Amino acid sequence: GLGQAVPFWAIAISRISWFARLFGIIAAMNIGLYSGELPFRRAGSVLSIGALAVLTVAVMVPLDVTQLTGNLMYRSVETFSLALVALALELLAVMSLAGTAASSGNSRYYILAASLFVILLGVDFSFFVSRPLVIPGAVMMAAGLIMFSRQIRKIYQWI
C-alpha cells in the first residue's frame, strides 16, 4: 500500500533534489561563462557536460534510507562532502559573474554576482541546513531573484 510507496518517493525526491541543486548551480555558472564572451555553442557544451556530471552524481550518491527527514528526503551518507562540493560550485558561480564584471568593465555583473549569492544563500537556508530557515530563505530567494532579473533585463534588454 501507501507505506511501501513512501520510501520509493523519498528516494526519488532526494535524488531529484540533489540534481536540481547542483544543476542549478552549474547553470548559474554558465551564465557567467556565456557573459564572458564564451561562444554560445561552447556554453551549450559546458551546460550539457555539467548536466551529465550532475546526473551521475545525483544517481550515484549513497542515501541513508534509515533517516527520512521532515522534508521527505533521505540524508546522504556523504552529506559533508556533497555540501562542500555544492559550496565550491556556488562560490565558482558567483566568482564567474564577478570575473565577467572585472573583465568586461560592466559593474552590473557585480550586482548579478551579489544577487546570485543572495539566491544561493536563500536556497541553502530553505532546504539544505540542518534546521531549515524557510521564511528567511524564501525572502532571500525572492529578493535575489528580483535583483537578478532586473539586472539581466538591463544588460540584455531582450527579456
Backbone bond lengths (Angstrom), bond angles and torsions (degrees), N, CA, C in turn:
res aa  C-N    CA-C-N  psi(-1)  N-CA   C-N-CA  omega(-1)  CA-C   N-CA-C  phi
1 G - - - 1.423 - - 1.508 112.23 -
2 L 1.309 114.55 -147.89 1.459 121.70 -176.31 1.525 111.60 -66.30
3 G 1.323 117.38 -34.00 1.456 121.01 -179.63 1.511 112.74 -60.44
4 Q 1.326 117.82 -31.44 1.456 120.90 178.78 1.524 111.48 -79.70
5 A 1.327 117.50 -26.37 1.464 120.85 -177.59 1.526 111.93 -76.30
6 V 1.332 117.67 -27.65 1.460 120.43 -176.26 1.529 112.39 -60.60
7 P 1.334 120.15 -48.08 1.465 118.04 178.80 1.532 112.99 -60.48
8 F 1.331 118.07 -39.10 1.462 119.95 178.45 1.526 110.15 -61.40
9 W 1.331 116.43 -47.87 1.463 119.46 -178.90 1.524 111.14 -66.59
10 A 1.319 117.07 -35.33 1.460 119.37 178.81 1.526 110.86 -65.95
11 I 1.316 117.18 -37.78 1.466 120.23 176.58 1.526 109.65 -65.33
12 A 1.330 116.72 -45.09 1.470 120.62 179.31 1.526 110.83 -62.17
13 I 1.326 117.13 -44.66 1.467 121.17 179.47 1.523 110.36 -62.01
14 S 1.314 117.14 -41.99 1.465 120.92 -179.99 1.520 111.41 -62.62
15 R 1.313 116.45 -45.59 1.472 120.12 -178.44 1.534 111.20 -69.38
16 I 1.321 116.78 -41.88 1.470 120.47 177.71 1.530 110.12 -63.03
17 S 1.315 116.57 -39.15 1.459 121.12 179.40 1.530 111.50 -62.41
18 W 1.320 116.85 -46.26 1.464 119.57 178.40 1.519 111.04 -65.46
19 F 1.336 117.50 -40.96 1.465 120.18 177.63 1.525 110.07 -60.68
20 A 1.330 116.73 -48.40 1.465 120.81 -177.65 1.524 111.36 -62.11
21 R 1.327 116.39 -42.39 1.461 119.17 -179.06 1.523 111.09 -63.16
22 L 1.314 116.66 -51.83 1.461 120.01 -176.38 1.528 112.17 -69.96
23 F 1.332 117.69 -38.40 1.462 119.77 179.33 1.527 110.90 -68.43
24 G 1.317 117.13 -36.40 1.464 120.16 175.71 1.516 111.73 -60.99
25 I 1.320 116.37 -39.42 1.465 120.24 178.47 1.531 110.10 -67.62
26 I 1.340 116.44 -42.97 1.471 120.55 178.43 1.534 110.00 -61.79
27 A 1.335 116.95 -41.82 1.467 120.41 178.95 1.529 110.63 -64.04
28 A 1.331 117.12 -40.16 1.464 120.38 177.77 1.527 110.48 -64.86
29 M 1.322 116.47 -38.66 1.460 119.95 177.05 1.531 110.39 -64.34
30 N 1.309 116.46 -35.74 1.458 121.74 179.81 1.532 111.37 -64.81
31 I 1.330 117.46 -30.76 1.467 120.85 176.76 1.522 109.64 -60.29
32 G 1.319 116.20 -44.94 1.454 119.95 178.64 1.516 112.44 -64.95
33 L 1.330 116.71 -37.80 1.468 120.06 178.53 1.522 110.65 -67.35
34 Y 1.325 116.49 -44.51 1.463 120.55 -179.41 1.523 110.57 -65.30
35 S 1.322 116.18 -40.17 1.466 120.29 179.74 1.518 111.42 -67.40
36 G 1.307 117.07 -24.49 1.458 121.59 -178.81 1.514 113.03 -88.22
37 E 1.324 116.81 31.57 1.464 123.44 174.92 1.524 113.96 71.36
38 L 1.320 118.32 21.62 1.458 120.63 171.91 1.521 107.33 -74.47
39 P 1.334 118.57 130.55 1.468 119.39 -180.00 1.529 111.32 -57.14
40 F 1.332 115.31 145.74 1.460 120.67 -175.68 1.522 111.89 -57.26
41 R 1.333 117.74 -38.90 1.467 120.49 179.61 1.517 111.28 -61.34
42 R 1.305 116.17 -41.19 1.467 119.42 179.92 1.526 110.97 -71.21
43 A 1.313 117.35 -34.84 1.464 120.01 177.42 1.521 109.88 -62.25
44 G 1.327 116.91 -39.41 1.463 120.56 176.39 1.510 111.86 -64.60
45 S 1.316 116.72 -38.50 1.467 120.51 177.73 1.521 110.98 -65.87
46 V 1.326 116.18 -42.90 1.464 120.39 178.49 1.525 109.82 -61.22
47 L 1.323 117.06 -43.47 1.460 120.73 179.87 1.525 111.07 -65.55
48 S 1.324 117.61 -40.28 1.467 121.08 179.41 1.523 111.71 -65.62
49 I 1.316 116.60 -44.39 1.467 120.18 178.08 1.525 109.89 -64.43
50 G 1.328 116.64 -40.33 1.464 120.28 176.34 1.514 112.03 -61.52
51 A 1.336 116.77 -41.47 1.469 120.62 178.92 1.522 110.90 -62.94
52 L 1.318 117.14 -42.63 1.467 119.92 178.49 1.525 111.53 -64.80
53 A 1.327 116.72 -42.09 1.462 120.14 179.07 1.524 111.02 -64.07
54 V 1.319 116.41 -43.72 1.463 120.84 -179.35 1.527 110.88 -67.34
55 L 1.328 117.22 -39.86 1.463 120.64 176.66 1.523 110.47 -60.69
56 T 1.312 116.43 -41.75 1.462 120.43 177.95 1.522 110.84 -61.58
57 V 1.316 117.17 -45.65 1.467 120.67 178.97 1.523 110.38 -62.80
58 A 1.332 117.57 -45.69 1.468 121.11 -177.25 1.524 111.84 -63.17
59 V 1.318 117.14 -36.99 1.463 120.43 -179.28 1.523 111.13 -75.50
60 M 1.321 116.72 -34.71 1.460 119.93 -173.05 1.522 114.39 -94.95
61 V 1.320 118.28 -7.51 1.460 119.83 -178.24 1.536 109.31 -62.91
62 P 1.330 117.16 128.44 1.468 119.08 179.50 1.531 110.68 -74.93
63 L 1.317 115.94 130.47 1.464 121.46 -179.72 1.520 109.74 -108.83
64 D 1.317 115.28 142.67 1.464 121.17 175.65 1.521 107.40 -91.65
65 V 1.334 116.80 97.70 1.464 121.04 -174.20 1.521 112.62 -75.04
66 T 1.318 117.89 2.31 1.465 120.25 176.08 1.519 111.59 -92.05
67 Q 1.336 117.67 -9.21 1.466 121.47 -176.67 1.519 111.01 -122.30
68 L 1.319 116.68 85.43 1.459 121.71 175.10 1.522 108.15 -84.89
69 T 1.328 116.57 124.20 1.461 120.16 -177.77 1.524 110.25 -86.74
70 G 1.313 116.36 174.96 1.455 121.43 -178.41 1.514 114.22 -66.36
71 N 1.325 117.84 -21.74 1.462 120.09 179.14 1.528 111.69 -95.99
72 L 1.333 116.64 24.04 1.471 124.96 176.42 1.523 113.10 61.32
73 M 1.311 116.13 31.28 1.464 120.67 175.73 1.516 108.83 -117.53
74 Y 1.318 114.78 145.28 1.455 119.30 172.11 1.518 108.52 -85.32
75 R 1.312 115.19 144.14 1.457 119.76 175.69 1.525 109.38 -70.97
76 S 1.294 114.62 146.07 1.457 119.97 174.77 1.518 108.61 -81.15
77 V 1.313 115.78 144.96 1.458 120.06 175.07 1.527 109.20 -65.86
78 E 1.305 116.11 -32.08 1.465 122.70 -178.63 1.531 111.20 -103.40
79 T 1.310 117.73 45.39 1.462 121.33 -175.67 1.525 111.88 -56.39
80 F 1.315 117.03 -47.05 1.465 120.57 -177.59 1.527 111.22 -63.70
81 S 1.324 116.98 -45.08 1.470 120.83 -179.73 1.521 111.29 -64.08
82 L 1.334 116.89 -44.14 1.467 120.01 178.87 1.521 111.33 -65.23
83 A 1.323 116.74 -37.63 1.462 120.17 177.77 1.530 110.54 -64.04
84 L 1.326 117.07 -40.07 1.466 119.95 177.70 1.525 111.52 -65.66
85 V 1.333 116.92 -40.92 1.467 120.68 177.46 1.525 109.88 -62.19
86 A 1.335 116.73 -47.29 1.465 120.58 -179.99 1.524 110.79 -61.95
87 L 1.323 116.95 -43.16 1.465 120.73 179.26 1.530 111.03 -63.05
88 A 1.323 116.82 -42.62 1.466 120.15 178.46 1.526 110.91 -63.06
89 L 1.330 117.23 -42.74 1.470 120.47 178.33 1.526 111.10 -65.49
90 E 1.336 116.63 -38.81 1.466 119.91 177.63 1.525 110.66 -61.70
91 L 1.319 116.33 -45.39 1.467 119.89 178.90 1.524 111.32 -63.40
92 L 1.335 117.06 -39.65 1.464 119.99 177.13 1.525 111.74 -63.78
93 A 1.330 116.89 -38.45 1.468 120.25 179.17 1.526 110.66 -64.42
94 V 1.326 116.64 -44.87 1.469 120.58 179.09 1.530 109.98 -66.05
95 M 1.339 116.75 -43.18 1.464 120.43 179.20 1.527 111.69 -66.12
96 S 1.323 117.10 -30.57 1.462 120.95 177.21 1.527 110.59 -62.16
97 L 1.332 116.39 -44.54 1.467 119.62 178.00 1.525 111.37 -69.17
98 A 1.328 116.98 -38.35 1.466 119.57 177.54 1.527 110.36 -65.56
99 G 1.327 116.78 -37.74 1.465 120.59 176.63 1.511 111.91 -64.73
100 T 1.327 116.24 -38.51 1.463 120.10 176.17 1.527 110.16 -63.06
101 A 1.338 116.51 -40.04 1.470 120.08 178.01 1.522 110.47 -62.02
102 A 1.315 116.51 -44.04 1.463 120.30 -178.67 1.526 111.51 -67.21
103 S 1.332 117.06 -41.78 1.471 119.43 -176.47 1.528 112.81 -75.98
104 S 1.338 116.36 -31.55 1.469 118.72 -177.81 1.525 112.82 -92.73
105 G 1.321 116.49 -17.24 1.454 119.80 -177.13 1.520 113.03 76.55
106 N 1.322 117.11 11.05 1.464 122.02 -179.56 1.531 108.89 -97.89
107 S 1.326 116.48 109.16 1.465 120.52 -175.63 1.526 113.11 -69.39
108 R 1.322 117.50 -14.88 1.465 119.39 177.95 1.528 111.61 -62.31
109 Y 1.323 116.73 -28.10 1.463 119.80 178.44 1.526 111.77 -69.05
110 Y 1.331 117.28 -26.74 1.465 119.46 173.30 1.526 110.03 -65.60
111 I 1.333 116.04 -40.16 1.466 120.02 177.20 1.521 109.77 -65.64
112 L 1.341 117.02 -39.19 1.468 120.38 175.14 1.520 110.61 -60.29
113 A 1.329 116.70 -43.89 1.463 120.51 -179.91 1.527 110.57 -62.41
114 A 1.328 117.06 -43.76 1.466 120.65 179.45 1.524 111.16 -65.21
115 S 1.332 117.11 -42.01 1.465 119.28 -179.77 1.526 110.85 -69.11
116 L 1.333 118.19 -35.55 1.465 120.31 175.25 1.521 110.31 -63.98
117 F 1.322 117.01 -39.31 1.465 120.89 176.77 1.525 110.86 -60.02
118 V 1.337 116.67 -43.65 1.470 121.12 179.25 1.530 110.46 -64.48
119 I 1.338 117.45 -41.49 1.468 121.40 178.38 1.521 110.20 -61.53
120 L 1.323 116.72 -49.47 1.466 120.54 -177.48 1.521 111.47 -64.34
121 L 1.319 116.82 -38.03 1.460 120.31 176.53 1.527 110.42 -64.22
122 G 1.332 116.98 -40.90 1.460 121.09 177.37 1.517 112.39 -63.23
123 V 1.331 116.92 -41.02 1.469 120.63 177.24 1.520 110.04 -63.28
124 D 1.323 116.50 -45.26 1.463 119.72 179.33 1.527 111.27 -62.25
125 F 1.331 117.29 -42.41 1.460 120.43 178.31 1.524 111.57 -63.88
126 S 1.319 117.16 -39.75 1.463 120.87 -174.93 1.516 113.38 -74.96
127 F 1.315 117.13 -36.12 1.454 119.08 -169.41 1.513 115.91 -121.31
128 F 1.313 119.25 -27.45 1.452 118.83 -165.20 1.518 115.71 -123.16
129 V 1.304 119.16 14.86 1.461 119.99 171.34 1.520 107.97 -96.66
130 S 1.328 116.97 162.81 1.462 119.33 -174.88 1.529 112.31 -63.57
131 R 1.311 117.80 -34.73 1.468 122.17 173.32 1.520 106.76 -121.98
132 P 1.337 117.20 98.13 1.472 120.11 -173.98 1.529 113.44 -55.34
133 L 1.302 115.19 136.66 1.462 123.44 175.99 1.520 106.81 -107.52
134 V 1.329 115.93 76.94 1.456 121.75 -168.95 1.526 112.45 -63.13
135 I 1.311 117.86 -49.43 1.467 120.03 -175.21 1.532 111.68 -66.91
136 P 1.344 119.67 -50.91 1.473 117.24 176.74 1.531 112.31 -60.99
137 G 1.326 116.85 -37.29 1.461 120.09 178.43 1.511 112.13 -64.04
138 A 1.332 117.15 -42.50 1.467 121.00 179.56 1.527 110.78 -65.63
139 V 1.324 117.05 -39.90 1.470 120.72 177.85 1.532 110.11 -63.71
140 M 1.331 116.35 -42.67 1.468 119.90 179.02 1.530 110.78 -64.78
141 M 1.343 116.93 -42.59 1.466 119.64 178.65 1.522 110.94 -61.84
142 A 1.335 117.03 -45.00 1.466 120.72 -178.86 1.529 110.88 -63.72
143 A 1.331 116.76 -46.14 1.467 120.18 179.73 1.526 110.79 -62.71
144 G 1.320 116.56 -43.89 1.461 120.45 179.20 1.515 112.42 -63.88
145 L 1.331 116.49 -41.05 1.465 120.07 179.29 1.523 111.87 -65.35
146 I 1.326 116.54 -39.29 1.467 119.90 178.28 1.530 110.07 -64.27
147 M 1.340 116.45 -47.14 1.473 119.69 178.88 1.526 110.82 -62.40
148 F 1.333 116.32 -43.73 1.461 120.99 -177.64 1.525 111.06 -63.31
149 S 1.333 116.25 -47.05 1.469 119.12 -177.41 1.526 111.57 -65.85
150 R 1.316 117.99 -36.50 1.470 120.41 177.73 1.524 111.28 -64.44
151 Q 1.327 116.30 -42.06 1.465 119.19 -179.47 1.525 111.71 -69.88
152 I 1.321 117.30 -40.22 1.469 120.41 177.30 1.524 109.45 -59.88
153 R 1.327 116.45 -42.06 1.474 120.17 179.14 1.519 110.72 -62.76
154 K 1.322 117.11 -43.45 1.463 120.46 -179.75 1.529 111.61 -66.99
155 I 1.316 116.92 -33.83 1.469 120.00 -178.59 1.519 111.07 -74.74
156 Y 1.314 116.29 -47.20 1.464 119.28 -171.18 1.523 114.31 -101.56
157 Q 1.320 119.31 -23.06 1.466 124.57 175.89 1.523 115.29 56.55
158 W 1.303 119.31 14.79 1.464 120.28 179.21 1.509 112.18 -117.78
159 I 1.306 116.52 4.40 1.468 119.46 178.60 1.511 108.96 -89.20
